[in-house]
Amino acid sequence: MVRALYGSLRRNHSSAGHAGALGAVAPLLLALLLLPGCSSAPKGLGAGVGNASTTAGKGMAGPASTVIISRQALENSPKPWVLSTPDKAIRSYLDWTSYAYRIAQSTVATPTMSSGQEVRVDSYVQLNLQKSRVIDQTLDSLVLGNPSTGSTSTLVPAKEKWTYRYVSIKDVGKTVAGPYSATYETIYTVVQNPKGVWVVDSVSVKAIGEVK
């Protein structure tokens, strides 16, 4: 799992990168302890905090790592999730996993997904941390197809376009790769959890073209 301890504010840094750069912001220092986990999520796919310590997700084994996340990234959270229909649940899932990837904390998105999908999402967070980076991604377009409803789940096809960049966890806001763009054909498996709300259980992904 990832254990985040929120430390003191450090001096302002200037960001580098494309037009979506974070600008001069006051970063927060997070000490992250990485523990066991497995596979990663597709690159560029959302497949999007306070002053007390929190525990987030299930992760990969490894040494403690220092991660610097800008205040702006932390405060720029999505609108509250809406899980009343499969379509709305997918959109909330993409918004909140993108945010989770950006701040390296998978638990902020867990209400939008099943426990199995939570493991996969957190594993991608851990994979990026092992490479001393986080992913900052933006959903440019999402077209949802006609759902197919089964006895225990609903399948929703989609086509999505993303832009994304990889951001350093050591130098706040610094772009270390990108920006890139990617297009995917996806199929979301959405289920109702014990609370009766819709959550994403898994995502089948086909990349259209190259993904970096």
C-alpha positions in Angstrom: 0.0 0.0 0.0 1.0 3.6 -0.2 1.3 5.6 3.0 1.4 9.3 2.6 2.6 11.7 5.3 1.9 15.3 4.4 4.8 17.5 5.4 5.6 21.2 5.5 5.3 23.5 2.6 8.4 24.2 0.7 9.4 27.3 -1.4 7.8 28.0 -4.7 9.0 26.2 -7.8 8.4 27.1 -11.5 7.0 24.3 -13.7 8.2 23.3 -17.2 6.3 21.7 -20.0 3.4 22.3 -22.3 0.5 24.8 -22.1 -1.1 22.8 -19.2 2.0 23.4 -16.9 1.2 24.0 -13.3 3.0 27.4 -13.0 4.6 28.7 -9.8 3.0 26.9 -6.9 3.8 25.9 -3.4 4.5 22.1 -3.3 3.7 19.7 -0.5 6.3 17.1 0.5 4.9 13.6 0.7 6.8 10.6 2.1 5.5 7.5 0.4 6.1 4.0 1.6 5.5 1.4 -1.2 4.3 -2.1 -0.3 3.2 -5.1 -2.5 1.0 -5.1 -5.7 0.8 -6.2 -9.3 0.0 -5.2 -12.9 -0.3 -1.8 -14.5 -3.1 0.2 -16.2 -2.8 1.4 -19.8 -0.8 4.5 -20.3 -2.8 7.7 -20.6 -6.0 6.0 -19.4 -7.9 6.8 -16.3 -7.9 3.5 -16.5 -8.3 9.9 -13.4 -5.9 15.3 1.2 -5.2 17.1 4.1 -2.6 17.6 6.8 -3.1 14.2 8.4 -1.4 11.0 7.4 -3.5 8.7 5.1 -3.2 5.2 3.7 -3.9 4.7 0.0 -4.4 1.6 -2.1 -2.3 -1.5 -2.6 1.1 -1.1 -4.1 4.4 -2.6 -5.1 7.1 -3.5 -2.6 9.9 -0.9 -2.4 11.8 1.6 -0.3 10.4 4.8 1.0 10.2 7.5 -1.7 9.9 11.2 -1.4 7.2 12.7 -3.7 6.6 16.4 -4.3 3.1 17.2 -5.5 2.1 20.8 -6.1 -0.7 22.4 -4.0 -2.5 23.2 -7.3 -2.5 19.6 -8.3 -3.9 18.6 -4.9 -6.6 21.2 -4.8 -7.7 20.7 -8.4 -10.0 17.8 -7.5 -13.0 16.7 -9.7 -16.6 17.3 -9.0 -18.2 14.8 -6.6 -18.7 11.4 -8.3 -22.2 10.5 -9.6 -22.8 6.7 -9.6 -26.5 6.5 -10.4 -26.1 5.1 -13.9 -23.4 3.1 -15.7 -22.6 6.1 -18.0 -22.3 8.5 -15.1 -20.2 6.0 -13.2 -17.7 5.7 -16.1 -17.3 9.5 -16.4 -16.8 9.8 -12.6 -14.3 6.9 -12.7 -12.3 8.6 -15.4 -12.3 12.0 -13.6 -11.2 10.5 -10.3 -8.6 8.1 -11.5 -7.0 10.9 -13.5 -6.8 12.9 -10.2 -5.5 9.8 -8.3 -2.7 9.4 -10.9 -1.8 13.1 -10.8 -1.4 13.1 -7.0 -0.1 9.5 -6.6 -3.0 8.5 -4.2 -5.3 5.8 -5.6 -7.7 5.8 -2.6 -9.3 9.1 -3.6 -10.9 7.2 -6.6 -11.8 4.0 -4.9 -15.6 4.8 -4.5 -15.9 4.7 -8.3 -14.5 1.2 -8.8 -14.6 -2.4 -7.5 -11.8 -3.7 -5.3 -10.3 -5.6 -8.2 -10.1 -2.5 -10.3 -8.6 -0.6 -7.4 -5.6 -3.0 -7.3 -5.0 -2.4 -11.0 -5.3 1.4 -10.7 -3.0 1.5 -7.7 -0.5 -0.7 -9.5 -0.2 1.9 -12.2 0.4 4.6 -9.6 3.2 2.4 -8.2 4.7 1.7 -11.6 5.0 5.4 -12.3 6.5 6.1 -8.8 9.2 3.5 -9.4 10.1 5.6 -12.5 10.1 8.8 -10.3 7.1 10.3 -12.0 3.3 10.7 -12.0 1.0 11.0 -15.0 -1.0 14.2 -15.7 -3.7 13.3 -18.2 -6.6 15.1 -19.7 -9.6 13.5 -21.4 -10.2 15.4 -24.6 -13.2 13.4 -25.8 -15.3 10.5 -24.7 -18.0 8.8 -26.8 -20.0 6.1 -25.0 -21.8 3.5 -27.1 -24.9 1.5 -26.5 -24.7 -0.6 -23.2 -25.2 -4.3 -23.1 -27.0 -5.3 -19.9 -26.4 -8.8 -18.4 -27.6 -10.5 -15.3 -24.7 -9.2 -13.1 -23.0 -6.5 -15.1 -23.3 -3.9 -17.9 -20.8 -3.6 -20.7 -20.4 -0.1 -22.2 -18.2 0.4 -25.3 -16.4 3.7 -25.7 -13.9 5.7 -27.8 -11.7 8.1 -25.9 -9.0 10.6 -26.8 -6.4 11.7 -24.2 -3.5 14.1 -23.9 -1.0 13.4 -21.2 2.5 14.1 -19.9 4.8 12.5 -17.2 5.7 14.8 -14.4 8.6 14.6 -12.0 8.0 13.6 -8.4 11.2 15.4 -7.3 11.0 18.7 -9.1 7.4 20.0 -8.8 5.5 20.5 -12.1 8.5 19.6 -14.3 7.5 17.7 -17.4 9.9 14.7 -17.9 8.2 13.3 -21.0 5.4 14.5 -23.3 2.9 15.9 -23.9 1.6 13.0 -25.9 -1.8 12.1 -27.3 -3.6 8.7 -27.5 -6.8 7.2 -28.7 -8.4 4.1 -27.3 -11.3 1.8 -28.0 -12.5 0.6 -24.6 -15.2 -1.6 -23.1 -16.1 -0.9 -19.5 -17.6 -3.6 -17.3 -19.8 -1.8 -14.8 -21.5 -3.4 -11.8 -23.7 -2.5 -8.9 -21.8 -2.7 -5.6 -23.4 -3.8 -2.2 -24.5 -0.2 -1.7 -26.5 -0.3 -4.9 -24.4 2.2 -6.8 -22.7 1.6 -10.1 -18.9 1.2 -10.2 -16.3 0.2 -12.8 -15.2 -3.4 -12.4 -12.8 -3.7 -15.3 -11.7 -2.0 -18.5 -10.8 -3.7 -21.8 -8.5 -1.4 -23.8 -7.4 -1.3 -27.4 -4.9 1.4 -28.3 -5.4 3.0 -31.7 -1.9 3.9 -32.8 1.2 4.4 -30.7 1.1 5.0 -27.0 4.2 6.2 -25.2 
